[in-house]
């Protein structure tokens, strides 16, 4: 059942010179809540599959049938773009120049009746002068969490319709390397990244990279940053991201931090239970400033802000005497609260996420 949760957050006035505490109420389905912290002021939700790209190379069909199947899909999409433009829409000429779309002759967005969300269907890969291509014959970009179980049923039916009942989603997902990309996310509600202490896995030290907003607030934190390579584990301000892109914030606009890992795997969908828990490579603590206000050490809130930016060791260097350094450390540890339990988050929830996602075979228990 849904539960009501109150959060306090800072709302800047129009003058941008003052801020005031407000309380927002957001309805969260209790089935999505993994753990509550700081007297229900911070809630960690269960993992979700946020985005994924599915690819198919016609492995279940002999090579001499590939062209017929490709033509079948092409004809279906061309027809429905013309006859039902409210549900099937082609990309614009401007978008066609983007790298995401350039490799395919057909880039069609399918609008789900159940949710209004869209799924991208890419077909007819472009070929070289010898008529060859290394691209998949069919590529599907979707968001399982956004479209939900009904949306996944619509995807299943769409694949059957495009191929005149000769291909199913289960067939596509039964092959290794069928998943080109999958983003797994865990949402933390009630707190922004700037009030979190974030540390990467000390057993596997790598560089981290932090991106701040125009006002200097921590907005994105890359845990396993390595120049020249794709960074796959990161934490970011989801509320700010949606506002920056002109979208309405989720969860009634409460502070919203998202921890995300971009999966690159060769596993077939029915083997995803074996997927490694990459969220163990990050540690997260929240700062409970209310623990300081009644203890005469509230002035150290400013020092804690510096600690989050530079580390405790650096912060202690700015205090002139040993007693102040000790009080700074005491205030920091008094306010710090662990809100990240990646083993429990994964072990208790990942199998449920898969079962609800619609990615497993229809006859899977």
Residue pairs with C-beta under 8 A, 6 or more apart in sequence:
1 29
1 30
2 27
2 28
2 29
2 30
3 27
3 28
3 30
3 33
4 25
4 26
4 27
5 25
5 26
5 28
5 40
5 43
5 189
5 190
6 23
6 24
6 25
6 40
6 41
7 23
7 24
7 26
7 41
7 189
7 190
7 254
7 255
8 21
8 22
8 23
8 41
9 21
9 22
9 24
9 190
9 192
9 254
9 255
10 19
10 20
10 21
11 19
11 20
11 21
11 22
12 18
12 19
13 19
13 20
24 252
24 253
24 254
25 252
26 189
26 251
26 252
26 254
27 252
28 43
28 45
28 189
28 251
31 46
32 45
32 46
33 43
33 44
33 45
33 46
34 44
34 45
34 46
34 186
34 344
34 345
34 348
34 349
35 43
35 44
35 339
35 341
35 344
35 345
36 42
36 43
36 44
37 43
37 44
37 286
37 337
37 339
38 190
38 286
38 288
38 337
38 339
41 190
41 191
42 188
42 189
42 190
42 191
42 286
42 339
43 188
43 189
43 190
44 186
44 187
44 188
44 189
44 339
44 340
44 345
45 186
45 187
45 188
45 189
46 186
46 345
46 349
46 352
46 353
47 184
47 185
47 186
47 279
47 345
47 346
47 349
47 350
47 353
48 144
48 145
48 184
48 185
48 186
48 187
48 353
49 143
49 144
49 145
49 182
49 183
49 184
49 185
49 353
49 357
49 359
50 143
50 145
50 146
50 183
50 184
50 185
50 260
51 141
51 142
51 143
51 181
51 182
51 183
52 141
52 142
52 143
52 144
52 179
52 181
52 182
52 183
53 139
53 140
53 141
53 179
53 180
53 181
53 182
54 139
54 140
54 142
54 172
54 173
54 178
54 179
54 180
55 136
55 138
55 139
55 140
55 177
55 178
55 179
55 180
56 136
56 137
56 138
56 139
56 167
56 172
56 175
56 178
57 136
57 137
57 175
58 65
58 66
58 69
58 70
58 137
58 138
59 175
60 167
60 171
61 69
66 137
69 137
69 163
69 166
69 167
70 123
70 124
70 137
72 162
72 163
72 164
72 166
73 106
73 123
73 124
73 138
73 162
73 163
74 105
74 106
74 123
74 124
76 161
76 162
77 88
77 106
77 108
77 121
77 123
77 162
78 106
80 87
80 88
81 88
81 89
81 90
81 108
86 111
87 110
87 111
87 113
88 108
88 109
88 110
88 111
89 108
89 109
89 111
90 107
90 108
90 109
91 101
91 107
91 108
91 109
95 101
95 107
96 102
96 107
101 107
101 122
102 126
103 122
103 125
103 126
103 135
104 122
104 123
104 124
104 125
104 126
104 135
104 139
105 123
105 124
105 125
105 126
106 121
106 122
106 123
106 124
107 120
107 121
107 122
108 120
108 121
108 122
108 123
109 118
109 119
109 120
109 121
110 118
110 119
110 120
110 121
110 154
110 158
111 117
111 118
112 118
112 119
112 147
112 150
112 151
112 154
113 154
114 147
114 148
114 150
114 151
114 154
115 146
115 147
115 148
115 150
115 151
117 143
117 146
117 147
117 151
119 140
119 141
119 142
119 143
119 147
119 151
119 155
119 158
120 139
120 140
120 141
120 142
121 138
121 139
121 140
121 158
121 162
122 138
122 139
122 140
122 141
123 137
123 138
123 139
125 133
125 135
125 136
125 137
126 133
126 135
127 133
136 180
138 172
139 180
140 155
142 151
142 155
144 151
144 152
144 357
144 358
144 359
145 357
147 154
147 155
149 356
149 358
151 358
152 357
152 358
152 359
153 358
155 169
155 358
156 168
156 169
156 358
159 167
159 168
159 169
159 172
160 167
160 168
170 361
170 362
172 178
173 179
173 268
173 269
173 270
173 359
173 361
174 268
174 269
174 270
174 361
175 268
176 266
176 267
176 268
177 266
178 268
178 269
179 263
179 265
179 267
179 269
181 262
181 263
181 264
182 262
182 263
182 265
183 260
183 261
183 262
183 263
184 260
184 261
184 263
184 278
185 258
185 259
185 260
185 261
186 258
186 259
186 260
186 279
186 345
187 238
187 256
187 257
187 258
187 259
188 196
188 256
188 257
188 258
188 259
188 284
188 339
189 251
189 254
189 255
189 256
190 254
190 255
191 255
191 257
191 286
191 339
192 217
192 218
192 237
192 239
192 255
192 256
192 257
193 217
193 218
193 219
193 220
193 221
193 235
193 236
193 237
193 257
194 217
194 218
194 308
195 286
195 287
195 308
196 235
196 257
196 284
196 285
196 286
196 287
196 308
197 284
197 285
197 286
197 287
197 307
197 308
197 336
198 208
198 221
198 223
198 235
198 282
198 283
198 284
199 282
199 283
199 284
200 206
200 208
200 223
200 224
200 281
200 282
200 283
201 223
201 280
201 281
201 282
201 283
204 224
204 281
206 223
206 224
206 225
206 226
207 225
207 226
207 227
208 221
208 222
208 223
208 224
208 225
209 221
209 222
209 225
209 231
210 218
210 220
210 221
210 222
211 219
211 220
211 221
211 222
212 218
212 219
213 219
213 237
213 240
217 237
217 240
218 237
218 308
218 309
219 236
219 237
219 240
219 241
220 234
220 235
220 236
220 237
221 234
221 235
221 236
222 231
222 233
222 234
223 231
223 233
223 234
223 235
223 281
223 282
224 231
224 232
224 233
224 281
225 231
230 262
232 261
232 262
232 263
232 264
232 278
233 260
233 261
233 262
233 278
233 279
233 281
233 282
234 259
234 260
235 257
235 258
235 259
235 260
235 282
235 284
236 257
236 258
236 260
237 256
237 257
237 258
238 249
238 250
238 256
238 257
238 258
239 249
239 250
239 253
239 254
239 255
239 256
242 248
242 249
242 250
243 249
249 256
250 256
259 279
259 282
259 284
261 278
261 279
263 275
263 278
265 272
265 275
267 274
267 275
269 359
269 360
269 361
270 360
270 361
270 364
272 354
272 359
273 350
273 351
273 354
275 350
277 342
277 343
277 346
277 347
277 350
279 342
279 345
279 346
280 342
280 343
280 346
282 340
282 342
283 340
284 338
284 339
284 340
285 336
285 337
285 338
285 339
285 340
286 336
286 337
286 339
287 304
287 308
287 335
287 336
287 337
288 335
288 336
288 337
289 298
289 301
289 304
289 335
291 334
291 335
292 298
292 300
292 301
292 331
292 334
292 335
295 334
297 327
297 330
297 331
297 334
300 327
300 328
300 331
300 332
301 331
301 335
303 315
303 318
303 319
303 328
303 331
303 332
304 315
304 331
304 332
304 335
306 314
306 315
306 318
307 314
307 315
307 332
312 328
312 329
312 332
315 328
315 332
316 325
316 328
316 329
319 325
319 328
354 360
355 364
